[in-house]
Amino acid sequence: MTHPNGARHARVFAPILFTLIVLTACVAPPKKNAINPNQATIPSMAETAAGSGTSSTIAASAPGVPNPPTEPTPFNLEREDIRAFIDEVSMKHGIADSEIRALLAQGMYQRRIIAAISRPAETVLRWWEYSNRLVTPERIARGVEFSREQRSRLDAAHENMGVASAYIAAIIGIESNYGRNKGSWRVLDALMTLGFDYPPRGRFFRSELEHFLLLVREESLDPLATLGSYAGAMGAPQFMPSSYRRFAVNGTLDGAVDRRRDLFMQWDDVISSVANYLSVHGWERDAPVLFEGVGSAETLATVMPTLEHRNLDLNKTAGGARSLGFTLPESIADDTRVILVPAELADRPNIRIGLKNFHVITRYNRSILYAMAVNDLATAIEAELARTPASVSAPESAPFGSGPAR
């Protein structure tokens, strides 16, 4: 099917097609994600959004398709579901189906990805266990170092979008250990494997694959060299392709001469994009995030069993919390929407009270444990920065790590 912009799209895709042909014979399956001893095995933003760890069995193939092989292998592009995907994307976006087929022909089915996303859910961590794995002295120290190195970029993001610098740093610290662990799976493999051979979330991942096909054109990414998590999240902030396209922004402090949004190599784009994500979801400038639920032992023991660990809604008011026996700062009006958060300690029940900005953090990763970890890491970074101000300004770092080939 032709499209008014078809010729232009074909010219844009031609260099990628040439690369695909050259690399066909030498593409090897990526190595399994290395386990970083400094990074807890907690689902990332993308993996939580994708429903990681929610199924207890290996996903079956699509109806009428033989069981997939155990070793990495190319996909059969004559499968009905893959042909339907190619036809839909071609018609929707005016891309020649031959171009889409040429790219998808390079995708490799990775059974280990299916195993990773389908493994039985582990015992739910209590808050003190989760916190001990993520809010560590080393991660705090690296957050302080990162904040000093990126001071001008973080300050600019706060000035422009209102998001507190330490919270931006904390999210990047938890998502990728400040850019040290951006993932080692080919995004193409991850999204094809999960889109076509993981029925519980196939529609979601096929949508992300569609966004990825558009993203590589828009940002001049090499689709065969772009790496990410097993769920297809990319860059230091671990954005899924749809989030990359919607929320990533091109920063202004790195001197880039183009308009590409580079979440792999440019800190300014990374920091600005995380801030933009939070801002778009309603972050309130300089507003509090989370309070300790100050109440009697009886109050804590009575309320704790009534709380749902998966609740992410501001479903109570400050006045309602006060009526339950909690003491909140007088500056918090009774009609302020809040969420009561179960935050178990090793030796006793504990409850915390989240406000609007806490809820915003759960939009980045839909977990109250994750949002508490971000809050506590950010608070610790802020406290350490205040306690030990740098005597000499740290040098600003620019590109970092190794990103996808351009």
C-alpha positions as a Markdown table, in Angstrom:
| # | Residue | x | y | z |
|---|---|---|---|---|
| 1 | Met | 0.0 | 0.0 | 0.0 |
| 2 | Thr | 1.4 | 3.4 | -0.9 |
| 3 | His | 1.4 | 6.6 | 1.1 |
| 4 | Pro | 2.2 | 10.2 | 0.2 |
| 5 | Asn | 5.2 | 10.0 | 2.4 |
| 6 | Gly | 6.2 | 6.6 | 1.3 |
| 7 | Ala | 9.2 | 7.7 | -0.8 |
| 8 | Arg | 10.6 | 9.8 | 2.0 |
| 9 | His | 10.2 | 7.0 | 4.5 |
| 10 | Ala | 11.9 | 4.6 | 2.1 |
| 11 | Arg | 14.9 | 7.0 | 1.7 |
| 12 | Val | 15.1 | 7.3 | 5.5 |
| 13 | Phe | 15.1 | 3.5 | 6.0 |
| 14 | Ala | 17.5 | 2.7 | 3.2 |
| 15 | Pro | 20.7 | 3.0 | 5.3 |
| 16 | Ile | 19.2 | 0.8 | 7.9 |
| 17 | Leu | 18.3 | -1.8 | 5.3 |
| 18 | Phe | 21.8 | -1.8 | 4.0 |
| 19 | Thr | 23.1 | -2.3 | 7.6 |
| 20 | Leu | 20.7 | -5.2 | 8.1 |
| 21 | Ile | 21.9 | -7.0 | 5.0 |
| 22 | Val | 25.5 | -6.6 | 5.9 |
| 23 | Leu | 25.0 | -7.8 | 9.5 |
| 24 | Thr | 22.6 | -10.7 | 8.8 |
| 25 | Ala | 25.4 | -13.3 | 8.8 |
| 26 | Cys | 27.2 | -12.0 | 11.9 |
| 27 | Val | 24.4 | -11.2 | 14.3 |
| 28 | Ala | 24.9 | -13.3 | 17.4 |
| 29 | Pro | 22.5 | -13.7 | 20.3 |
| 30 | Pro | 23.3 | -11.3 | 23.1 |
| 31 | Lys | 24.8 | -12.5 | 26.3 |
| 32 | Lys | 22.6 | -13.0 | 29.3 |
| 33 | Asn | 22.1 | -10.0 | 31.5 |
| 34 | Ala | 25.1 | -9.8 | 33.8 |
| 35 | Ile | 24.2 | -9.6 | 37.5 |
| 36 | Asn | 25.7 | -6.5 | 39.0 |
| 37 | Pro | 26.5 | -7.1 | 42.6 |
| 38 | Asn | 25.7 | -3.5 | 43.4 |
| 39 | Gln | 22.3 | -3.6 | 41.9 |
| 40 | Ala | 19.4 | -5.3 | 43.5 |
| 41 | Thr | 17.3 | -7.8 | 41.5 |
| 42 | Ile | 14.2 | -5.6 | 41.7 |
| 43 | Pro | 12.0 | -5.2 | 38.6 |
| 44 | Ser | 12.8 | -1.9 | 36.7 |
| 45 | Met | 10.2 | 0.6 | 35.6 |
| 46 | Ala | 9.6 | -1.3 | 32.4 |
| 47 | Glu | 9.5 | -4.8 | 33.9 |
| 48 | Thr | 7.0 | -3.7 | 36.6 |
| 49 | Ala | 4.8 | -2.0 | 33.9 |
| 50 | Ala | 5.0 | -5.1 | 31.8 |
| 51 | Gly | 3.8 | -7.4 | 34.6 |
| 52 | Ser | 7.1 | -9.1 | 35.4 |
| 53 | Gly | 6.9 | -12.0 | 37.7 |
| 54 | Thr | 3.1 | -12.4 | 37.6 |
| 55 | Ser | 2.9 | -15.8 | 35.8 |
| 56 | Ser | 4.0 | -19.1 | 37.2 |
| 57 | Thr | 4.5 | -20.9 | 33.9 |
| 58 | Ile | 6.4 | -20.5 | 30.6 |
| 59 | Ala | 4.1 | -18.9 | 28.1 |
| 60 | Ala | 2.9 | -21.0 | 25.2 |
| 61 | Ser | 3.1 | -20.1 | 21.6 |
| 62 | Ala | 0.4 | -18.4 | 19.7 |
| 63 | Pro | -2.5 | -20.7 | 18.6 |
| 64 | Gly | -1.5 | -23.0 | 15.8 |
| 65 | Val | 2.2 | -22.3 | 16.2 |
| 66 | Pro | 4.6 | -25.1 | 17.3 |
| 67 | Asn | 6.3 | -24.8 | 20.7 |
| 68 | Pro | 9.2 | -22.3 | 20.3 |
| 69 | Pro | 12.7 | -23.6 | 20.4 |
| 70 | Thr | 14.9 | -23.4 | 23.4 |
| 71 | Glu | 17.9 | -21.7 | 21.6 |
| 72 | Pro | 17.9 | -18.2 | 20.0 |
| 73 | Thr | 16.4 | -18.5 | 16.6 |
| 74 | Pro | 14.9 | -16.3 | 13.9 |
| 75 | Phe | 11.2 | -15.8 | 13.8 |
| 76 | Asn | 9.0 | -17.4 | 11.1 |
| 77 | Leu | 7.7 | -14.3 | 9.4 |
| 78 | Glu | 5.0 | -16.3 | 7.7 |
| 79 | Arg | 3.2 | -16.8 | 11.0 |
| 80 | Glu | -0.3 | -15.3 | 10.9 |
| 81 | Asp | 0.2 | -13.0 | 13.8 |
| 82 | Ile | 3.5 | -11.6 | 12.5 |
| 83 | Arg | 2.1 | -11.1 | 9.0 |
| 84 | Ala | -0.9 | -9.3 | 10.5 |
| 85 | Phe | 1.4 | -7.1 | 12.6 |
| 86 | Ile | 3.5 | -6.2 | 9.5 |
| 87 | Asp | 0.4 | -5.4 | 7.4 |
| 88 | Glu | -1.1 | -3.2 | 10.2 |
| 89 | Val | 2.1 | -1.2 | 10.8 |
| 90 | Ser | 2.7 | -0.8 | 7.1 |
| 91 | Met | -0.8 | 0.5 | 6.5 |
| 92 | Lys | -0.9 | 2.7 | 9.6 |
| 93 | His | 2.4 | 4.4 | 9.1 |
| 94 | Gly | 3.0 | 4.2 | 5.4 |
| 95 | Ile | 6.1 | 2.1 | 5.7 |
| 96 | Ala | 6.7 | -0.5 | 3.0 |
| 97 | Asp | 6.0 | -4.0 | 4.3 |
| 98 | Ser | 9.2 | -5.2 | 2.8 |
| 99 | Glu | 11.2 | -2.7 | 5.0 |
| 100 | Ile | 9.4 | -4.0 | 8.1 |
| 101 | Arg | 10.0 | -7.6 | 7.1 |
| 102 | Ala | 13.7 | -6.9 | 6.5 |
| 103 | Leu | 14.1 | -5.6 | 10.0 |
| 104 | Leu | 11.9 | -8.2 | 11.8 |
| 105 | Ala | 13.9 | -10.9 | 9.9 |
| 106 | Gln | 16.8 | -10.0 | 12.1 |
| 107 | Gly | 14.9 | -10.5 | 15.4 |
| 108 | Met | 15.8 | -13.5 | 17.5 |
| 109 | Tyr | 13.4 | -15.5 | 19.6 |
| 110 | Gln | 15.0 | -15.6 | 23.1 |
| 111 | Arg | 13.5 | -18.3 | 25.4 |
| 112 | Arg | 15.5 | -16.9 | 28.3 |
| 113 | Ile | 13.4 | -13.7 | 28.0 |
| 114 | Ile | 10.2 | -15.7 | 28.3 |
| 115 | Ala | 11.6 | -17.5 | 31.3 |
| 116 | Ala | 12.6 | -14.3 | 33.0 |
| 117 | Ile | 9.2 | -12.6 | 32.7 |
| 118 | Ser | 7.3 | -15.8 | 33.5 |
| 119 | Arg | 9.2 | -17.0 | 36.5 |
| 120 | Pro | 7.1 | -17.6 | 39.6 |
| 121 | Ala | 6.6 | -14.5 | 41.7 |
| 122 | Glu | 9.1 | -14.5 | 44.5 |
| 123 | Thr | 8.0 | -14.0 | 48.1 |
| 124 | Val | 6.8 | -10.5 | 48.4 |
| 125 | Leu | 9.5 | -8.4 | 50.1 |
| 126 | Arg | 8.6 | -6.4 | 53.1 |
| 127 | Trp | 9.5 | -2.8 | 53.1 |
| 128 | Trp | 12.6 | -3.1 | 55.3 |
| 129 | Glu | 13.9 | -5.9 | 53.1 |
| 130 | Tyr | 13.3 | -4.0 | 49.9 |
| 131 | Ser | 14.8 | -0.9 | 51.3 |
| 132 | Asn | 18.0 | -2.7 | 52.5 |
| 133 | Arg | 18.6 | -3.9 | 48.9 |
| 134 | Leu | 18.1 | -0.5 | 47.2 |
| 135 | Val | 18.8 | 2.3 | 49.6 |
| 136 | Thr | 22.4 | 1.3 | 50.4 |
| 137 | Pro | 25.4 | 3.4 | 51.5 |
| 138 | Glu | 27.1 | 2.7 | 48.1 |
| 139 | Arg | 24.0 | 3.9 | 46.1 |
| 140 | Ile | 23.7 | 6.9 | 48.3 |
| 141 | Ala | 27.4 | 7.8 | 47.8 |
| 142 | Arg | 27.1 | 7.4 | 44.1 |
| 143 | Gly | 24.0 | 9.5 | 44.1 |
| 144 | Val | 25.9 | 12.3 | 45.9 |
| 145 | Glu | 28.7 | 12.0 | 43.4 |
| 146 | Phe | 26.3 | 12.0 | 40.5 |
| 147 | Ser | 24.4 | 15.0 | 41.9 |
| 148 | Arg | 27.6 | 17.0 | 42.1 |
| 149 | Glu | 28.8 | 16.1 | 38.7 |
| 150 | Gln | 25.4 | 16.9 | 37.1 |
| 151 | Arg | 24.6 | 19.9 | 39.3 |
| 152 | Ser | 24.0 | 22.4 | 36.5 |
| 153 | Arg | 21.7 | 19.9 | 34.6 |
| 154 | Leu | 19.8 | 18.9 | 37.7 |
| 155 | Asp | 19.4 | 22.6 | 38.7 |
| 156 | Ala | 18.1 | 23.4 | 35.2 |
| 157 | Ala | 15.6 | 20.6 | 35.3 |
| 158 | His | 14.3 | 21.8 | 38.7 |
| 159 | Glu | 14.1 | 25.4 | 37.4 |
| 160 | Asn | 12.3 | 24.5 | 34.2 |
| 161 | Met | 10.0 | 21.7 | 35.4 |
| 162 | Gly | 9.9 | 22.0 | 39.2 |
| 163 | Val | 11.1 | 18.4 | 39.9 |
| 164 | Ala | 13.5 | 18.2 | 42.9 |
| 165 | Ser | 17.0 | 17.3 | 41.8 |
| 166 | Ala | 17.6 | 14.6 | 44.3 |
| 167 | Tyr | 14.5 | 12.7 | 43.1 |
| 168 | Ile | 15.7 | 12.8 | 39.5 |
| 169 | Ala | 19.1 | 11.4 | 40.7 |
| 170 | Ala | 17.4 | 8.7 | 42.8 |
| 171 | Ile | 15.3 | 7.4 | 40.0 |
| 172 | Ile | 18.3 | 7.2 | 37.7 |
| 173 | Gly | 20.2 | 5.5 | 40.5 |
| 174 | Ile | 17.6 | 2.8 | 41.0 |
| 175 | Glu | 16.8 | 2.3 | 37.4 |
| 176 | Ser | 20.3 | 1.9 | 36.0 |
| 177 | Asn | 22.8 | 2.5 | 38.9 |
| 178 | Tyr | 23.4 | 6.0 | 37.5 |
| 179 | Gly | 23.9 | 4.7 | 33.9 |
| 180 | Arg | 26.1 | 1.8 | 34.8 |
| 181 | Asn | 23.6 | -0.9 | 33.9 |
| 182 | Lys | 21.4 | 0.0 | 31.0 |
| 183 | Gly | 20.7 | -3.6 | 29.9 |
| 184 | Ser | 22.4 | -6.1 | 27.6 |
| 185 | Trp | 19.5 | -7.6 | 25.6 |
| 186 | Arg | 18.8 | -6.4 | 22.1 |
| 187 | Val | 15.5 | -4.4 | 22.3 |
| 188 | Leu | 14.4 | -5.9 | 19.0 |
| 189 | Asp | 14.7 | -9.4 | 20.4 |
| 190 | Ala | 13.0 | -8.6 | 23.6 |
| 191 | Leu | 10.0 | -6.9 | 22.1 |
| 192 | Met | 9.5 | -9.5 | 19.3 |
| 193 | Thr | 9.9 | -12.4 | 21.8 |
| 194 | Leu | 7.4 | -10.9 | 24.2 |
| 195 | Gly | 5.1 | -9.5 | 21.6 |
| 196 | Phe | 4.7 | -12.7 | 19.6 |
| 197 | Asp | 5.3 | -15.5 | 22.2 |
| 198 | Tyr | 4.1 | -14.2 | 25.5 |
| 199 | Pro | 0.3 | -14.2 | 25.3 |
| 200 | Pro | -0.4 | -12.7 | 28.7 |
| 201 | Arg | 1.0 | -9.3 | 27.6 |
| 202 | Gly | 1.4 | -9.8 | 23.8 |
| 203 | Arg | -0.7 | -6.9 | 22.8 |
| 204 | Phe | 1.3 | -4.5 | 25.1 |
| 205 | Phe | 4.6 | -5.7 | 23.7 |
| 206 | Arg | 3.5 | -5.6 | 20.1 |
| 207 | Ser | 2.5 | -2.0 | 20.7 |
| 208 | Glu | 5.9 | -1.3 | 22.1 |
| 209 | Leu | 7.5 | -3.0 | 19.1 |
| 210 | Glu | 5.5 | -0.7 | 16.8 |
| 211 | His | 6.8 | 2.3 | 18.8 |
| 212 | Phe | 10.3 | 0.9 | 18.6 |
| 213 | Leu | 10.1 | 0.7 | 14.8 |
| 214 | Leu | 9.1 | 4.3 | 14.7 |
| 215 | Leu | 11.7 | 5.3 | 17.3 |
| 216 | Val | 14.7 | 4.0 | 15.4 |
| 217 | Arg | 13.6 | 6.2 | 12.5 |
| 218 | Glu | 12.9 | 9.3 | 14.5 |
| 219 | Glu | 16.1 | 9.1 | 16.7 |
| 220 | Ser | 18.5 | 7.5 | 14.1 |
| 221 | Leu | 19.0 | 4.4 | 16.3 |
| 222 | Asp | 20.6 | 1.3 | 15.0 |
| 223 | Pro | 17.8 | -1.3 | 15.6 |
| 224 | Leu | 20.3 | -4.2 | 15.7 |
| 225 | Ala | 22.6 | -2.5 | 18.3 |
| 226 | Thr | 20.1 | -0.9 | 20.6 |
| 227 | Leu | 20.3 | -2.7 | 23.9 |
| 228 | Gly | 18.0 | -2.6 | 27.0 |
| 229 | Ser | 16.4 | -4.7 | 29.6 |
| 230 | Tyr | 14.7 | -8.1 | 28.9 |
| 231 | Ala | 11.4 | -6.1 | 28.8 |
| 232 | Gly | 12.7 | -3.7 | 26.2 |
| 233 | Ala | 13.4 | -0.7 | 28.4 |
| 234 | Met | 16.2 | 1.6 | 27.3 |
| 235 | Gly | 18.8 | 4.0 | 28.4 |
| 236 | Ala | 19.8 | 5.3 | 31.8 |
| 237 | Pro | 16.1 | 6.1 | 32.8 |
| 238 | Gln | 14.9 | 2.7 | 31.4 |
| 239 | Phe | 12.1 | 4.1 | 29.2 |
| 240 | Met | 10.0 | 1.8 | 27.1 |
| 241 | Pro | 9.7 | 2.8 | 23.4 |
| 242 | Ser | 6.3 | 4.5 | 23.9 |
| 243 | Ser | 7.6 | 6.4 | 26.9 |
| 244 | Tyr | 10.7 | 7.3 | 25.0 |
| 245 | Arg | 8.7 | 8.8 | 22.2 |
| 246 | Arg | 6.2 | 10.5 | 24.4 |
| 247 | Phe | 8.3 | 11.9 | 27.3 |
| 248 | Ala | 11.9 | 12.1 | 26.2 |
| 249 | Val | 13.2 | 15.6 | 25.5 |
| 250 | Asn | 16.3 | 17.1 | 24.0 |
| 251 | Gly | 18.1 | 18.9 | 26.7 |
| 252 | Thr | 19.8 | 22.3 | 26.0 |
| 253 | Leu | 23.0 | 22.1 | 28.0 |
| 254 | Asp | 25.1 | 19.5 | 26.1 |
| 255 | Gly | 25.6 | 21.5 | 23.0 |
| 256 | Ala | 24.0 | 19.0 | 20.6 |
| 257 | Val | 23.5 | 20.4 | 17.1 |
| 258 | Asp | 20.6 | 18.1 | 16.3 |
| 259 | Arg | 17.2 | 17.5 | 17.9 |
| 260 | Arg | 17.7 | 13.8 | 18.8 |
| 261 | Arg | 16.7 | 12.7 | 22.2 |
| 262 | Asp | 19.6 | 10.6 | 23.4 |
| 263 | Leu | 18.9 | 8.6 | 26.6 |
| 264 | Phe | 22.0 | 6.5 | 26.1 |
| 265 | Met | 24.8 | 8.9 | 25.8 |
| 266 | Gln | 23.7 | 12.4 | 26.8 |
| 267 | Trp | 23.1 | 13.2 | 30.5 |
| 268 | Asp | 21.2 | 16.4 | 29.7 |
| 269 | Asp | 18.6 | 14.5 | 27.7 |
| 270 | Val | 18.4 | 11.8 | 30.4 |
| 271 | Ile | 17.9 | 14.2 | 33.3 |
| 272 | Ser | 15.5 | 16.5 | 31.4 |
| 273 | Ser | 13.5 | 13.4 | 30.3 |
| 274 | Val | 13.1 | 12.0 | 33.8 |
| 275 | Ala | 12.0 | 15.4 | 35.0 |
| 276 | Asn | 9.6 | 15.8 | 32.1 |
| 277 | Tyr | 8.0 | 12.4 | 32.8 |
| 278 | Leu | 7.3 | 13.4 | 36.4 |
| 279 | Ser | 6.2 | 16.9 | 35.5 |
| 280 | Val | 3.7 | 15.6 | 32.9 |
| 281 | His | 2.3 | 13.2 | 35.5 |
| 282 | Gly | 1.6 | 16.1 | 37.9 |
| 283 | Trp | 4.7 | 16.7 | 40.0 |
| 284 | Glu | 4.1 | 19.7 | 42.4 |
| 285 | Arg | 7.1 | 22.0 | 42.7 |
| 286 | Asp | 8.7 | 22.0 | 46.1 |
| 287 | Ala | 5.8 | 20.0 | 47.6 |
| 288 | Pro | 6.4 | 17.2 | 50.2 |
| 289 | Val | 6.3 | 13.6 | 49.1 |
| 290 | Leu | 6.0 | 11.3 | 52.1 |
| 291 | Phe | 5.5 | 11.5 | 55.9 |
| 292 | Glu | 6.0 | 9.0 | 58.6 |
| 293 | Gly | 2.6 | 7.9 | 60.0 |
| 294 | Val | 3.0 | 9.2 | 63.6 |
| 295 | Gly | 0.5 | 7.3 | 65.7 |
| 296 | Ser | 0.3 | 5.0 | 68.7 |
| 297 | Ala | 1.3 | 1.4 | 68.6 |
| 298 | Glu | -2.4 | 0.5 | 68.9 |
| 299 | Thr | -3.2 | 2.7 | 65.9 |
| 300 | Leu | -0.5 | 1.1 | 63.8 |
| 301 | Ala | -1.5 | -2.4 | 64.8 |
| 302 | Thr | -5.2 | -1.7 | 64.0 |
| 303 | Val | -4.8 | 0.1 | 60.6 |
| 304 | Met | -1.9 | -2.0 | 59.2 |
| 305 | Pro | -4.0 | -5.1 | 58.4 |
| 306 | Thr | -6.5 | -3.0 | 56.5 |
| 307 | Leu | -4.0 | -1.6 | 53.9 |
| 308 | Glu | -3.5 | -3.1 | 50.5 |
| 309 | His | 0.1 | -3.3 | 49.3 |
| 310 | Arg | -1.0 | -2.9 | 45.7 |
| 311 | Asn | -3.1 | 0.2 | 46.2 |
| 312 | Leu | -1.6 | 3.1 | 44.3 |
| 313 | Asp | -4.5 | 5.6 | 44.7 |
| 314 | Leu | -4.8 | 8.7 | 46.9 |
| 315 | Asn | -7.9 | 7.1 | 48.4 |
| 316 | Lys | -8.0 | 8.8 | 51.8 |
| 317 | Thr | -7.7 | 12.4 | 53.1 |
| 318 | Ala | -5.4 | 13.9 | 55.6 |
| 319 | Gly | -8.5 | 14.5 | 57.8 |
| 320 | Gly | -9.4 | 10.8 | 57.5 |
| 321 | Ala | -5.9 | 9.9 | 58.6 |
| 322 | Arg | -6.1 | 12.1 | 61.6 |
| 323 | Ser | -9.4 | 10.6 | 62.6 |
| 324 | Leu | -7.7 | 7.2 | 62.6 |
| 325 | Gly | -5.2 | 8.5 | 65.1 |
| 326 | Phe | -2.3 | 9.8 | 63.0 |
| 327 | Thr | -0.6 | 13.1 | 63.6 |
| 328 | Leu | 0.2 | 15.1 | 60.4 |
| 329 | Pro | 1.9 | 18.4 | 60.0 |
| 330 | Glu | -0.6 | 21.3 | 60.5 |
| 331 | Ser | 0.4 | 22.6 | 57.1 |
| 332 | Ile | -1.4 | 19.6 | 55.5 |
| 333 | Ala | -5.1 | 20.6 | 55.1 |
| 334 | Asp | -7.8 | 18.1 | 56.0 |
| 335 | Asp | -9.0 | 17.8 | 52.5 |
| 336 | Thr | -5.6 | 16.9 | 51.1 |
| 337 | Arg | -5.7 | 13.5 | 49.3 |
| 338 | Val | -3.3 | 11.0 | 50.7 |
| 339 | Ile | -2.4 | 7.3 | 50.6 |
| 340 | Leu | -1.6 | 5.2 | 53.7 |
| 341 | Val | 1.3 | 3.1 | 52.8 |
| 342 | Pro | 2.3 | -0.1 | 54.7 |
| 343 | Ala | 6.0 | 0.2 | 55.4 |
| 344 | Glu | 6.8 | -2.8 | 57.6 |
| 345 | Leu | 10.0 | -2.6 | 59.7 |
| 346 | Ala | 11.9 | -5.6 | 60.9 |
| 347 | Asp | 10.6 | -5.4 | 64.5 |
| 348 | Arg | 7.2 | -3.7 | 64.2 |
| 349 | Pro | 4.4 | -2.5 | 62.0 |
| 350 | Asn | 4.9 | 0.9 | 60.4 |
| 351 | Ile | 2.8 | 3.1 | 58.2 |
| 352 | Arg | 3.8 | 6.1 | 56.0 |
| 353 | Ile | 1.6 | 8.7 | 54.4 |
| 354 | Gly | 2.1 | 9.6 | 50.8 |
| 355 | Leu | 1.0 | 12.8 | 49.1 |
| 356 | Lys | 0.5 | 13.8 | 45.4 |
| 357 | Asn | 4.2 | 13.6 | 44.5 |
| 358 | Phe | 4.4 | 10.1 | 46.0 |
| 359 | His | 1.6 | 9.1 | 43.7 |
| 360 | Val | 3.5 | 10.7 | 40.7 |
| 361 | Ile | 6.5 | 8.5 | 41.4 |
| 362 | Thr | 4.2 | 5.4 | 41.3 |
| 363 | Arg | 3.4 | 6.4 | 37.7 |
| 364 | Tyr | 7.1 | 5.8 | 36.8 |
| 365 | Asn | 7.0 | 2.4 | 38.4 |
| 366 | Arg | 3.7 | 1.1 | 39.8 |
| 367 | Ser | 4.9 | 0.0 | 43.2 |
| 368 | Ile | 4.7 | 1.6 | 46.6 |
| 369 | Leu | 7.9 | 0.0 | 47.5 |
| 370 | Tyr | 9.7 | 1.5 | 44.6 |
| 371 | Ala | 8.2 | 5.0 | 45.3 |
| 372 | Met | 9.3 | 4.7 | 49.0 |
| 373 | Ala | 12.8 | 3.6 | 47.9 |
| 374 | Val | 13.1 | 6.6 | 45.5 |
| 375 | Asn | 11.9 | 8.9 | 48.3 |
| 376 | Asp | 14.4 | 7.6 | 50.9 |
| 377 | Leu | 17.3 | 7.5 | 48.5 |
| 378 | Ala | 16.6 | 11.1 | 47.4 |
| 379 | Thr | 16.3 | 12.2 | 51.1 |
| 380 | Ala | 19.6 | 10.5 | 51.9 |
| 381 | Ile | 21.3 | 12.1 | 49.0 |
| 382 | Glu | 20.0 | 15.5 | 50.0 |
| 383 | Ala | 21.1 | 15.0 | 53.6 |
| 384 | Glu | 24.6 | 13.9 | 52.6 |
| 385 | Leu | 25.0 | 16.8 | 50.2 |
| 386 | Ala | 24.0 | 19.2 | 53.0 |
| 387 | Arg | 26.3 | 17.5 | 55.5 |
| 388 | Thr | 29.4 | 17.5 | 53.3 |
| 389 | Pro | 29.2 | 20.3 | 50.8 |
| 390 | Ala | 31.8 | 20.0 | 48.1 |
| 391 | Ser | 34.8 | 22.4 | 48.7 |
| 392 | Val | 35.6 | 22.4 | 45.0 |
| 393 | Ser | 33.1 | 22.3 | 42.2 |
| 394 | Ala | 33.1 | 18.8 | 40.6 |
| 395 | Pro | 33.7 | 18.7 | 36.9 |
| 396 | Glu | 30.6 | 18.3 | 34.7 |
| 397 | Ser | 30.5 | 15.0 | 32.9 |
| 398 | Ala | 29.0 | 14.8 | 29.4 |
| 399 | Pro | 28.5 | 11.6 | 27.4 |
| 400 | Phe | 28.6 | 8.4 | 29.4 |
| 401 | Gly | 28.8 | 4.6 | 29.1 |
| 402 | Ser | 28.3 | 2.9 | 25.8 |
| 403 | Gly | 25.2 | 3.5 | 23.8 |
| 404 | Pro | 23.8 | 2.0 | 20.6 |
| 405 | Ala | 25.6 | 2.4 | 17.4 |
| 406 | Arg | 24.4 | 5.3 | 15.4 |
